């Protein structure tokens, strides 16, 4: 039985306009104070007025101009109901074209919000009215598909209540929107990467690591490993293209020091809707000291599976339920995959509480096995056979992929690394395998396989 009763979604024109006015007034409050006061405002119903514009932003004492919706970063949380038809009038107050894409939401093509593909975009000072039926439920998000506006703050959460009620009971419901922010202009970041692909990789191997590896594995293996990576023109430390060297990682628009907090009463079941709204970052997420029951992936209900940690890639969403029983605070910890920084929040019974921030895990290092190259000889990959033309093209830097013919399919690797099926006989939950706690009948596929247009 579902204990959670969502707020009424029925609104009249008067409270709708009052809500818009309230959002406008809230935008006048300095961003740090607004962030401490509340999460992103929630707009619910079937008719929405959204304004895209510039927003002053202050993070860790530094100021910048960001791009937001209704004066907010992140944009307001939109709560819809399955079976309704929603109308969203989006006005562009920027001096450049803009757009909003409803990520993962099944819409008619003209309503999808991708300029040049489904519509022409929203011109400066123009308004575009999106209208479409809501044919699904779950956790999704929306963001700009114009220029670099998503990187500068134009993103928000969508929560769609199921018509038939929730499959899993819960008492409280919070959106946890992860993102990355840089004080460098996005154009500069892209330019730097074009000039040097490892520009933001400050964790590369050095002479010191060469000596350490040689002492541990021997000189021959160490030299051979370096040569293999050199032939591929890749680096085992290339985990993320953009790192904490320029990024600040945020939860609901707030940096780690601000300590975004979600409240609970001991014993309550708390649903946390994790959304990765970042531009370039992958996170390993845990609530330190609490197991999480994953109940939804990319808006789709799944057979519940208990994990201690999960990995969430760009644009993915995972809904988890936690049930803290102690009268204490718990840290929501989302560390970047390359361990160059983290986003942090708190789950607590009272405002103002905080728990210890755990240390980041060791920085990962890719191996040839991670690259699918285990046992590779002369450019061949396991499970693959070169055609006669491919063998002619074989060279010192590998093989032209177009010349390779698959002999048999290999097992898909597109699985969130921290969530495995019970049938796999293993679990990659943090610290130790817990196959006896896995309740999943099938692996949860990563969002890049199941999501719609990014």
Number of C-alpha atoms within 10 A of each C-alpha: 9 11 13 17 12 12 8 8 14 9 12 11 9 9 10 19 13 11 18 18 13 13 20 16 12 16 18 13 12 12 21 17 11 15 20 13 10 12 23 22 18 15 20 23 19 22 18 20 18 20 22 25 19 20 21 17 20 16 19 12 7 8 11 13 13 22 26 28 28 26 25 33 27 27 27 23 20 21 19 24 23 17 15 15 15 16 16 16 14 21 23 22 19 17 11 12 17 28 25 25 20 24 23 25 24 15 17 12 11 15 18 22 28 22 19 8 11 13 15 14 21 23 17 15 14 14 19 18 14 17 17 17 16 18 16 20 23 25 26 28 25 24 25 26 19 19 14 16 19 23 22 24 28 28 28 28 27 25 21 21 19 16 13 8 15 17 12 16 16 19 17 19 18 14 22 26 24 26 31 28 22 17 15 11 13 18 10 10 17 13 12 14 14 11 10 10 14 21 15 19 18 13 16 12 13 9 8 9 11 15 13 13 16 15 11 11 10 12 14 9 13 17 13 11 15 15 12 15 15 12 13 12 9 12 17 17 18 19 21 18 15 24 25 21 13 15 20 21 28 27 30 25 29 28 23 21 12 18 22 27 25 24 17 23 18 14 13 15 22 24 25 20 24 24 28 24 32 23 17 17 26 24 25 21 23 21 19 20 12 17 19 24 20 26 21 22 23 27 22 15 17 19 15 18 23 23 25 21 23 21 21 26 21 20 28 27 28 27 26 22 25 20 19 22 13 12 13 16 24 24 22 26 24 27 23 26 23 27 21 21 19 25 26 26 27 25 25 23 19 15 14 11 15 18 15 10 15 11 10 16 12 8 13 13 15 12 15 14 10 11 10 12 15 12 11 12 9 12 17 17 18 15 10 14 16 21 15 11 12 17 16 12 16 16 13 10 14 13 19 16 10 9 17 19 13 14 12 10 8 10 6 7 11 13 17 17 19 18 26 25 18 19 13 11 12 16 22 18 22 16 8 10 14 17 18 11 13 23 18 19 15 15 19 23 18 24 22 16 9 13 17 14 13 16
